[in-house]
C-alpha cells in the first residue's frame, strides 16, 4: 500500500505540474499532478508556481487519494494525474 508521509513537493515548469512522492515500503514513486487537474480541484487557481503549489497544499488529501488509486506496485517509475483523475 502506498503512503505519502513526505510532505515535500516541487513545481516542475517543464511539465507545468507539481511533483510529489509516495512510498510503498522501501520503494519511492514520483507523482505529477498537472495544472489542469489542480484547476479542476480548485477553480480559480492562479497558473503560476505559487498558485499551483498552494492548490496542491490545500487539496493534498484528495490528491493523495487519487494517486493511491492509480498506483500499481512496481509498475512504473512515475505517474501523471490529470483532470480525468478527479
TIKOL-490679 format. One record per residue: residue number from 1; x, y, z of N, C-alpha, C, O, CB in turn. Coordinates in steps of 0.001 Angstrom, whole numbers. Atoms other than C-alpha are relative to their C-alpha. Glycine has a CB too. Example, Ala and Ser with C-alpha at 12.3 -4.5 7.8 and 13.67 -1.06 7.14 Angstrom:
BEGIN
+-----+---------+---------+---------+---------+---------+---------+---------+---------+---------+---------+---------+---------+---------+---------+---------+
!   n !    n.xx !    n.yy !    n.zz !   ca.xx !   ca.yy !   ca.zz !    c.xx !    c.yy !    c.zz !    o.xx !    o.yy !    o.zz !   cb.xx !   cb.yy !   cb.zz !
+-----+---------+---------+---------+---------+---------+---------+---------+---------+---------+---------+---------+---------+---------+---------+---------+
!   1 !     890 !   -1190 !       0 !   12300 !   -4500 !    7800 !     900 !    1200 !       0 !    1936 !    1181 !     665 !    -992 !      27 !    1246 !
!   2 !    -820 !   -1190 !     -60 !   13670 !   -1060 !    7140 !    -770 !    1090 !     730 !    -261 !    2198 !     899 !     414 !     462 !   -1415 !
+-----+---------+---------+---------+---------+---------+---------+---------+---------+---------+---------+---------+---------+---------+---------+---------+
end
This chain:
BEGIN
+-----+---------+---------+---------+---------+---------+---------+---------+---------+---------+---------+---------+---------+---------+---------+---------+
!   n !    n.xx !    n.yy !    n.zz !   ca.xx !   ca.yy !   ca.zz !    c.xx !    c.yy !    c.zz !    o.xx !    o.yy !    o.zz !   cb.xx !   cb.yy !   cb.zz !
+-----+---------+---------+---------+---------+---------+---------+---------+---------+---------+---------+---------+---------+---------+---------+---------+
!   1 !     846 !   -1185 !       0 !       0 !       0 !       0 !     887 !    1242 !       0 !    1859 !    1324 !     750 !    -960 !       1 !    1224 !
!   2 !    -804 !   -1229 !      96 !    1353 !    3406 !    -922 !    -459 !    1006 !    1046 !   -1648 !    1137 !    1338 !    -102 !     619 !   -1419 !
!   3 !     258 !   -1053 !    -976 !    1605 !    6160 !    1648 !     741 !    1253 !    -437 !    1642 !    1198 !   -1274 !     434 !    -436 !    1433 !
!   4 !    -572 !   -1288 !     380 !    2527 !    9825 !    1407 !     485 !     761 !    1235 !     -32 !    1834 !    1543 !   -1032 !     839 !    -773 !
!   5 !    -467 !    -640 !   -1227 !    4472 !   10673 !    4579 !     875 !    1231 !    -252 !    1011 !    2092 !     617 !     767 !    -996 !     825 !
!   6 !    -890 !   -1099 !     349 !    6820 !   13076 !    2799 !    -841 !    1153 !    -551 !   -1442 !    1026 !   -1617 !    1079 !    -456 !   -1037 !
!   7 !     817 !   -1130 !     434 !    5117 !   16463 !    2523 !     729 !     925 !    -970 !     224 !    1990 !   -1324 !    -454 !     789 !    1199 !
!   8 !    -727 !    -786 !     993 !    7768 !   17757 !     133 !    -746 !     -42 !   -1322 !   -1367 !   -1047 !   -1670 !    1447 !    -523 !    -174 !
!   9 !     537 !     -91 !    1353 !    6555 !   18890 !   -3260 !     753 !    1098 !    -694 !    1309 !    1979 !     -39 !   -1542 !     269 !     -10 !
!  10 !    -702 !   -1036 !     752 !    8040 !   20991 !   -6014 !    -734 !     241 !   -1309 !   -1487 !    -606 !   -1789 !    1479 !    -399 !    -260 !
!  11 !     619 !    -370 !    1262 !    6922 !   22760 !   -9140 !     951 !    -351 !   -1134 !    2135 !     -21 !   -1076 !    -363 !    1509 !     -26 !
!  12 !    -778 !     347 !    1183 !    8145 !   21401 !  -12479 !    -506 !     862 !   -1159 !   -1562 !     577 !   -1725 !    -112 !   -1538 !    -335 !
!  13 !     487 !    -915 !    1038 !    7901 !   24234 !  -15033 !     -93 !    -635 !   -1387 !    -910 !    -208 !   -2203 !     898 !    1199 !     -70 !
!  14 !      51 !     660 !    1301 !    8571 !   21937 !  -17997 !   -1323 !    -735 !    -184 !   -1918 !    -696 !   -1261 !    1173 !    -975 !    -152 !
!  15 !    1251 !     745 !      55 !    5542 !   19790 !  -17184 !   -1206 !     843 !     399 !   -2350 !     433 !     204 !      87 !   -1208 !     893 !
!  16 !    1055 !    -837 !    -589 !    3543 !   22650 !  -15637 !    -803 !    -850 !     988 !   -2027 !    -954 !     910 !    -939 !     602 !   -1114 !
!  17 !     590 !     940 !    -947 !    2890 !   20263 !  -12777 !     721 !      74 !    1336 !    1843 !     572 !    1431 !      46 !   -1431 !    -554 !
!  18 !    -603 !     118 !   -1325 !    3550 !   19716 !   -9095 !     447 !   -1452 !     160 !    -312 !   -2387 !     -96 !   -1011 !     429 !    1146 !
!  19 !    -582 !    1322 !    -230 !    5824 !   16780 !   -8278 !     -70 !    -310 !    1490 !     217 !     541 !    2332 !    1475 !     -68 !    -517 !
!  20 !      -2 !     450 !   -1388 !    5366 !   14775 !   -5088 !     320 !   -1485 !      18 !     343 !   -2128 !   -1031 !   -1369 !     288 !     695 !
!  21 !    -495 !    1365 !     -95 !    6429 !   11378 !   -3796 !    -841 !    -832 !     939 !   -1353 !    -347 !    1948 !    1436 !      -8 !     456 !
!  22 !     655 !     974 !    -843 !    4802 !    8305 !   -2370 !     967 !   -1122 !     320 !    1942 !   -1335 !    -400 !   -1265 !    -544 !    -671 !
!  23 !    -881 !    1087 !    -429 !    6378 !    5376 !    -538 !    -808 !   -1269 !     226 !   -1831 !   -1262 !     910 !     763 !     386 !    1284 !
!  24 !     556 !    1331 !    -185 !    5491 !    1698 !    -712 !    1141 !    -847 !     555 !    1983 !   -1343 !    -194 !    -594 !    -600 !   -1353 !
!  25 !   -1140 !     613 !    -695 !    7787 !      81 !    1849 !    1245 !     805 !    -346 !    1296 !    2006 !     -80 !     177 !   -1516 !    -397 !
!  26 !   -1247 !    -697 !     324 !   11276 !     943 !     594 !     -32 !     644 !   -1388 !     907 !    1347 !   -1761 !    1167 !    -968 !      84 !
!  27 !      97 !    -544 !    1351 !   10089 !    1902 !   -2903 !    -542 !    1423 !      26 !   -1565 !    1698 !     653 !    -890 !    -889 !    -873 !
!  28 !     483 !   -1375 !     139 !    9758 !    5598 !   -3704 !    -518 !     184 !   -1418 !     136 !    -221 !   -2379 !    1127 !    1039 !     325 !
!  29 !     616 !    -234 !    1306 !    7467 !    6618 !   -6558 !    -310 !    1481 !    -148 !    -777 !    2132 !     786 !   -1289 !    -850 !    -172 !
!  30 !     252 !   -1408 !     308 !    7173 !   10022 !   -8198 !   -1373 !     147 !    -652 !   -1761 !    -638 !   -1517 !    1107 !     571 !    -926 !
!  31 !    1296 !    -345 !     578 !    3794 !   11530 !   -8993 !      50 !    1447 !    -475 !     732 !    2285 !     116 !   -1156 !    -212 !    1030 !
!  32 !     162 !   -1358 !     503 !    2955 !   14613 !  -11039 !   -1492 !     271 !    -113 !   -2243 !    -568 !    -609 !     726 !     198 !   -1379 !
!  33 !    1377 !    -431 !     224 !    -341 !   16478 !  -10920 !      70 !    1265 !    -834 !     698 !    2246 !    -435 !    -776 !     238 !    1357 !
!  34 !    -158 !   -1120 !     925 !    -758 !   18841 !  -13836 !    -925 !    1173 !     330 !   -1820 !    1076 !    1170 !    -257 !    -466 !   -1418 !
!  35 !     740 !   -1248 !    -226 !   -2177 !   22346 !  -13959 !   -1501 !    -182 !    -186 !   -2291 !     337 !     602 !     503 !    1086 !    -941 !
!  36 !    1423 !     219 !     254 !   -5498 !   21214 !  -15433 !    -697 !    -719 !    1143 !   -1826 !    -383 !    1500 !    -180 !    -785 !   -1270 !
!  37 !     574 !     738 !   -1131 !   -6100 !   18772 !  -12590 !    -128 !     907 !    1217 !   -1143 !     878 !    1913 !     864 !   -1233 !     341 !
!  38 !      53 !    -907 !   -1152 !   -5263 !   21383 !   -9965 !   -1106 !    1036 !    -166 !   -1765 !    1406 !     806 !    1352 !     702 !     191 !
!  39 !    1071 !    -968 !     249 !   -7642 !   23851 !  -11601 !   -1379 !    -646 !     111 !   -2346 !      22 !     476 !     168 !     631 !   -1382 !
!  40 !    1285 !     691 !    -165 !  -10406 !   21235 !  -11634 !    -327 !    -150 !    1482 !   -1468 !      48 !    1900 !      30 !   -1390 !    -688 !
!  41 !     204 !     178 !   -1438 !   -9921 !   20555 !   -7922 !    -300 !    1329 !     678 !   -1162 !    1417 !    1552 !    1229 !    -649 !     639 !
!  42 !     146 !   -1311 !    -628 !   -9638 !   24230 !   -7035 !    -135 !    1067 !   -1091 !     852 !    1688 !   -1485 !    1214 !     311 !     934 !
!  43 !     209 !   -1014 !    1037 !  -11211 !   26518 !   -9647 !     522 !    1371 !     461 !     453 !    1717 !    1640 !   -1501 !      93 !    -362 !
!  44 !    -536 !   -1317 !    -325 !   -9644 !   29951 !   -9803 !    1466 !     -18 !     401 !    2030 !    1016 !     759 !    -798 !     606 !    1098 !
!  45 !   -1422 !     117 !    -330 !   -6141 !   28647 !   -9133 !     822 !     846 !    -966 !     616 !     795 !   -2179 !     459 !   -1482 !     -48 !
!  46 !    -891 !    -803 !     849 !   -3513 !   31061 !  -10412 !     978 !    -930 !    -703 !    1547 !   -1818 !     -68 !     766 !    1079 !     838 !
!  47 !    -837 !     913 !     779 !   -1492 !   29409 !  -13203 !    1504 !     287 !     110 !    2238 !     180 !    -872 !    -411 !      62 !   -1442 !
!  48 !   -1429 !    -207 !    -219 !    1879 !   30262 !  -11691 !     472 !    -954 !    1092 !    -339 !   -1646 !    1707 !     304 !    1483 !     386 !
!  49 !    -562 !     938 !    -975 !    4203 !   28332 !   -9387 !    -651 !     124 !    1370 !   -1048 !    -881 !    1960 !    1491 !     217 !     127 !
!  50 !     576 !    -199 !   -1335 !    2864 !   29856 !   -6179 !   -1456 !    -459 !      55 !   -1869 !   -1098 !    1022 !      97 !    1477 !     406 !
!  51 !    1403 !     385 !      29 !    -766 !   29334 !   -7180 !    -189 !   -1507 !     -65 !   -1052 !   -2056 !     620 !    -683 !     646 !   -1170 !
!  52 !     122 !    1441 !     141 !    -275 !   25713 !   -8208 !     461 !    -729 !    1261 !    -155 !   -1715 !    1664 !     800 !    -477 !   -1201 !
!  53 !    -450 !     607 !   -1255 !    1704 !   24850 !   -5071 !   -1033 !     200 !    1103 !   -1264 !    -700 !    1911 !    1349 !     590 !     429 !
!  54 !    1037 !    -268 !    -997 !    -980 !   26484 !   -2937 !   -1203 !    -923 !    -206 !   -1742 !   -1469 !     756 !    -442 !    1474 !     -68 !
!  55 !    1117 !     896 !     297 !   -3720 !   24494 !   -4702 !     334 !   -1427 !     426 !    -524 !   -2133 !     956 !    -346 !      43 !   -1502 !
!  56 !    -421 !    1329 !    -436 !   -1736 !   21315 !   -4065 !     -84 !    -114 !    1519 !    -646 !   -1074 !    2046 !    1433 !    -299 !    -481 !
!  57 !     -18 !      48 !   -1465 !   -1244 !   22129 !    -386 !   -1408 !     -23 !     592 !   -1657 !    -725 !    1571 !     769 !    1194 !     553 !
!  58 !    1370 !     -72 !    -515 !   -4930 !   22932 !     140 !    -800 !   -1266 !    -274 !   -1816 !   -1512 !     376 !    -715 !    1183 !    -605 !
!  59 !     758 !    1177 !     422 !   -6039 !   19693 !   -1507 !     821 !   -1287 !      70 !     522 !   -2256 !    -628 !    -512 !     198 !   -1410 !
!  60 !    -924 !    1140 !     -91 !   -3276 !   17259 !    -519 !    -731 !   -1328 !     229 !    -400 !   -2319 !    -421 !    1001 !     233 !    1128 !
!  61 !     681 !    1260 !    -303 !   -5661 !   14626 !     908 !    -731 !    -562 !   -1219 !    -668 !   -1764 !   -1480 !    -987 !     201 !    1147 !
!  62 !     724 !     428 !    1203 !   -7794 !   14479 !   -2246 !     990 !    -484 !   -1058 !     755 !   -1495 !   -1720 !    -870 !    1158 !    -563 !
!  63 !   -1013 !     344 !    1003 !   -4697 !   14368 !   -4460 !     668 !   -1328 !     354 !     851 !   -2178 !    -518 !    1060 !    1122 !    -109 !
!  64 !    -647 !    1251 !    -414 !   -3021 !   11606 !   -2439 !    -952 !   -1185 !    -141 !    -514 !   -2283 !    -482 !     493 !     106 !    1453 !
!  65 !     987 !    1073 !     183 !   -6243 !    9546 !   -2510 !     -84 !    -400 !   -1473 !    -153 !   -1587 !   -1789 !   -1394 !     446 !     514 !
!  66 !      34 !     295 !    1436 !   -6354 !    9826 !   -6314 !    1286 !    -692 !    -436 !    1255 !   -1611 !   -1255 !    -210 !    1293 !    -814 !
!  67 !   -1288 !     621 !     330 !   -2653 !    8953 !   -6534 !      20 !   -1459 !     445 !     534 !   -2319 !    -271 !    1163 !     773 !     660 !
!  68 !      41 !    1375 !    -502 !   -3225 !    5838 !   -4419 !    -847 !    -890 !    -900 !    -556 !   -2078 !   -1041 !    -546 !     -31 !    1431 !
!  69 !     872 !     782 !     882 !   -5987 !    4720 !   -6809 !     701 !    -398 !   -1303 !     435 !   -1476 !   -1836 !   -1263 !     792 !    -318 !
!  70 !    -667 !     314 !    1266 !   -3735 !    4857 !   -9894 !    1295 !    -791 !     192 !    1828 !   -1351 !    -766 !     296 !    1280 !    -752 !
!  71 !   -1272 !     660 !    -274 !    -673 !    3361 !   -8225 !    -108 !   -1524 !    -112 !   -1047 !   -2138 !     395 !     496 !     384 !    1387 !
!  72 !    -142 !    1447 !      85 !     343 !    -196 !   -9095 !    1447 !    -319 !     359 !    2367 !     124 !    -328 !    -384 !    -548 !   -1435 !
!  73 !   -1349 !     293 !    -500 !    3346 !   -1564 !   -7179 !     897 !    -552 !   -1104 !     557 !   -1514 !   -1793 !     -68 !    -999 !    1161 !
!  74 !   -1003 !     454 !     947 !    6413 !   -1919 !   -9373 !    -350 !     219 !   -1453 !     382 !    -219 !   -2340 !     254 !   -1418 !     213 !
!  75 !     465 !    -163 !    1370 !    4501 !    -874 !  -12452 !     856 !     977 !    -811 !    1218 !     698 !   -1954 !   -1430 !     468 !       6 !
!  76 !    -792 !   -1010 !     722 !    6463 !    2250 !  -13384 !     626 !     967 !     983 !     307 !     958 !    2172 !    -873 !     767 !   -1019 !
!  77 !    -737 !    -911 !    -862 !    8706 !    4948 !  -12038 !    -748 !    1259 !     382 !    -474 !    1851 !    1425 !    1254 !     375 !    -654 !
!  78 !     747 !   -1214 !    -329 !    6260 !    7843 !  -12169 !   -1424 !     -99 !    -547 !   -1717 !    -889 !   -1444 !     715 !    1255 !    -568 !
!  79 !    1408 !     -37 !     380 !    2567 !    8600 !  -12531 !    -415 !    1443 !    -215 !      24 !    2341 !     502 !    -890 !    -673 !    1075 !
!  80 !     533 !   -1327 !     283 !     761 !   11586 !  -14032 !   -1475 !      32 !     342 !   -2251 !    -787 !    -151 !     226 !     386 !   -1476 !
!  81 !    1402 !    -213 !    -315 !   -2505 !   12773 !  -12535 !    -503 !    1160 !    -842 !     115 !    2223 !    -896 !    -207 !     273 !    1519 !
!  82 !     596 !   -1024 !     858 !   -4728 !   14738 !  -14884 !   -1411 !     299 !     504 !   -1881 !    -315 !    1462 !     -25 !    -460 !   -1499 !
!  83 !    1359 !    -368 !    -395 !   -8153 !   16334 !  -14626 !    -928 !   -1216 !     -23 !   -1867 !   -1281 !     770 !    -545 !    1099 !    -924 !
!  84 !     841 !    1187 !      87 !   -9680 !   12972 !  -15623 !      46 !    -854 !    1270 !    -854 !   -1661 !    1502 !     418 !    -833 !   -1185 !
!  85 !    -114 !     745 !   -1250 !   -8493 !   11540 !  -12291 !    -849 !     592 !    1124 !    -916 !      29 !    2217 !    1443 !     -52 !     431 !
!  86 !     761 !    -678 !   -1059 !  -10754 !   13951 !  -10377 !   -1406 !     242 !    -447 !   -2205 !     801 !     303 !     654 !    1321 !     395 !
+-----+---------+---------+---------+---------+---------+---------+---------+---------+---------+---------+---------+---------+---------+---------+---------+
end
